[in-house]
Amino acid sequence: MSTPLRHYLDFERPVAEIEAKLDELSKLSVSHDPGVFDAEIEALRGRAERFRRDVFARLDPWQKTQVARHPDRPHLHDYFRALVEDFVELRGDRVYGDDQAVVGGLGRFRGRPVMVMGHEKGADTETRLRHNFGMARPEGYRKAVRLMDMAERFGLPVLTFVDTAGAYPGVGAEERGQGEAIARSTERGLTLGTPMIATITGEGGSGGALALAGANKVLILEHSIYSVISPEAGSSILFRDRAQAAHMARSMKITAQDLIGLKIVDRIIPEPSGGAHADPAAAMAAVGDALEEELKALSSLTPEALRQQRAGRFYAIGRNLG
């Protein structure tokens, strides 16, 4: 059986070459006596795994940015299928319309009723256009507020999955109150009387990400990023040159390892060797285990205690770093 077509990043090329040889040898094995190439195939698999492990152990911030944006990385609908049973999507903001950049609804997470929502970037041309590449308009954030209101009314925990380059910057979005909608969504998360856990699954960009991350606990996958602005946009503003994006990524402290030290996130979820795109099922299972553990720890807190814990968490960011 041939290896499924994959998208390889530039620094993954050594692994790509080995896996191409492995695929060729596997095809030869099918056309010859079974087992004749088993030793060579196993040796190549081991070599590919070692290369992959070594490469991903020393990624720089710009390379991590590319991994966070990898098209094969699990998206929101993948997480819903893997972790949420009986999912019922709830659409519309009851003001203007429905924005599919933010998708959410009711479901069961490992037997527990929950409200789930997040950014969906899309997986191909059709779905990327439908979901606007995960860049929400005001109605997406107003839908998030509506779902959080519903969650508090029925005492449901809220699980959010953040993966966006940022809120949509179009004229129509600004005319309909983009900034106010982001602020209201952030405020609703901070005032929620039920447990809320946010997970940065890919790219967490600017206020568009924070609007779904005003949570009691903010988790992040090992190779995800979370930043106030994209490296390209920051480079364009500061240097008038988007080619300086790699330098900006190194300076901005946007990786999970930087963010845990700054107390901006609470927990790093390890990814499989080669990143979440190399083994999506294992990555999503790890996210599920972390969510279950954090949710259990928060479930005994009263609404007021949850609000106090959340406020204390955000007030502590930036203190005593010196």
Secondary structure, 3 states (H helix, E strand, C coil): CCCCCCCCCHHHHHHHHHHHHHHHHHHHHHHCCCCCCHHHHHHHHHHHHHHHHHHHHCCCHHHHHHHHCCCCCCCHHHHHHHHEEEEEECCCCCCCCCCCCEEEEEEEECCEEEEEEEECCCCCHHHHHHCHHHCCCHHHHHHHHHHHHHHHHCCCCEEEEEEECCCCCCHHHHHCCHHHHHHHHHHHHHHCCCCEEEEEEEEEEHHHHHCCCCCCEEEEECCCEEECCCHHHHHHHHHCCHHHHHHHHHHCCCEHHHHHHCCCCCEEECCCCCCCCCCHHHHHHHHHHHHHHHHHHHCCCCHHHHHHHHHHHHHCCCCCCC
